[in-house]
Amino acid sequence: MMAEPDEICFLSAAALGQRYAAGALSPPEVAERHLARIGALEPALNAFQLVDREGALRAAGEAAARWRRGAPLGPLDGVPVTIKDNVDMRGLPTRNGSVTAPATPAAADAPLVARLREAGAVILGKTTTPEFAWKGITDSPLKGVTRNPWNTGRSSGGSSGGAAAALAAGIGTIAHGNDAGGSIRIPASFCGVFGIKPSFGRVPHHPMAGLFATVNANGALARNVADAALALRAMARPDRRDWYALPPAPENWLAGLRPRLRGLRLAYSAALGEVEPDAEVRACVERAIARLREAGAIVEEVGPVIPPLRPAFEDFWMAGFAHLLRGVPRERRDALDPGFRRIAEQGLGIGAERLLAGEAARAGLHARFAALHERHDLLLAPTAPHVAPPAETVYHAPGYDRWRDAVPYTLPFNLTGQPAASIPCGLSAAGLPIGLQLAGPKHGERLVLEACLAIEAALGPLPPPPLRAEAGEPAPAATPAPAPTG
């Protein structure tokens, strides 16, 4: 055992607001508790690229003054959050998990960071990501291995692995993540928290370039559905810098969410395409689905609904990483994650014709899901085919192939731009979390969230993670978080 749970650090945003309003807690007190928890757990988790103690306490003090006046900015005022270190945060470097990225402080906040600040959120720091967010586990040449609080011998998933690990361990109330192939949902599943990837363009982003611009979506992770919805509502406010952004959502877009399950028509596909989940993952998901039927949902098993992904999208994926590689000076490339470099170099020779074939395949995939959603409100599947793998797993290698082991159930909804979420549905025999994925029609975030509220109520929450090491092994030490900065 590395640290006992701190009840205050596990409070929801609503519970914090109630205590702030009553004067029973203050934002600085809560921020200090979360910062202390970082100090206690970070050597084992390695979830933070940078801790901004000074900035967090300054924002918490400003929030406290507003609560004393009875004029909070909203339900996120004084609530601790974290930001993934591949978006800009004014005055802090954006390292992208890479030693090749300059340590130059960003000149301006990314849109979602600006929106969270405007809502009064207290940003604790920036969480770890694999280099250029390229894979579904989190380790990088810059920061090393990020570990899972359910068992530090296991991976936290990726690429928002630091976000999910910290959140599950009681650090931060809400975590920002982004997702271009499963990078919110995979770590949410592995770490036993809720995570939602909204429709493409729902949360404005800047800067945003390259092939992955049209598959990436910023979203939220939280220990409950309501907190994630609060964050998503704040982050989705408009910003003129993103030319991909959807029109501004109506003011009441996510207001008044209510649990909704009875009468919904749900399709369930255990394998989605060609990849079968592990037996205990399938059994856990199907126990959850039985509970949903008891709660009034109409669930139809539909079998595989898409063709194998790899033949159509391998070139598209490799070319996207090649674009990132071109931004790294040749003399710095030996410092890159070898797996990333190998795949990116393979993509350098992919031309326009093969990329256009990938875009055509995306259109065909969208047509398949659009037809499915004419008959079914939502699609259910496991979030990942396995529980969290060992922390030192070599990604996209014979033992852990990207297409077979990491993204077969999550990537399709990035390619089509649909909203999708992962919600905890149980634990494996070894005590590792398993996630149930829900995908909705494009722009259907409200439906996904309301169904998830009902599922959360039907299944109940997971307990806090035990923060244990692999059986028989001591908890590994990791590089401490960098010194606080202003």
Disulfide bonds with the S-S distance in Angstrom:
none
